């Protein structure tokens, strides 16, 4: 969706890359600290990811969406991959 690597997310969120890897590899409940999850969620929201609450029956199914980049509401993934902010 954002075309970010684990290192990109770690850098932007302030959460260590090993923690990001562990969270992605878990097969069920994530566990961990609430503040870690909040940092990740906040970072994704700032980049334009919308988290959908409750049941959703529209196009694309439940979960997350990306805000329209043309509206200037999301960071371009290339700026992260190139180390620019």
Helices and strands as residue ranges (DSSP letters): H 6-13, H 17-25, H 34-46, E 49-51, E 64-66, G 69-71, H 77-81
